């Protein structure tokens, strides 16, 4: 199972290349941050590199470590959204992130299933060319449901 998940993840690597950190070198990552990342994630990185898919693609340790950090730094509690990961933090954000809406039950006793994707909703008018921001430190923003 771990091998299947790792190989599926390797196929998604091209989508992760634009996410922070774009490099393991300063100014993107300090030497101390890199050493800590190797200490904490090194074993997991090596397990992924041992998969047939990773071997076939020729990924190295540093590239895979950077990708692990990109996922770690850009994921929300409800998942990793490639477009959403491009939105920066703002202490006074102009948008809010909402967890995906649950689809309504088709019949009594049926389970609800989440819709795909979170929603970003503007909190105020946003002039053209203004950066879109959300508050990363909000109390579990992904847990707020959209009515």
Protein Blocks (a to p, Z undefined) as FASTA:
>chain_A
ZZmmmmmmmmmmmmmmmpccfbfbdfkbcfklmmmmmmmmmmmmmmmmmpmklmmnopaf
klmmmmmmmmmmmpcfkbccfklmmpccdfbdcbdcddddddddfbghiacdddehiadd
dfbdcdehiacdddfkbghkllpccZZ
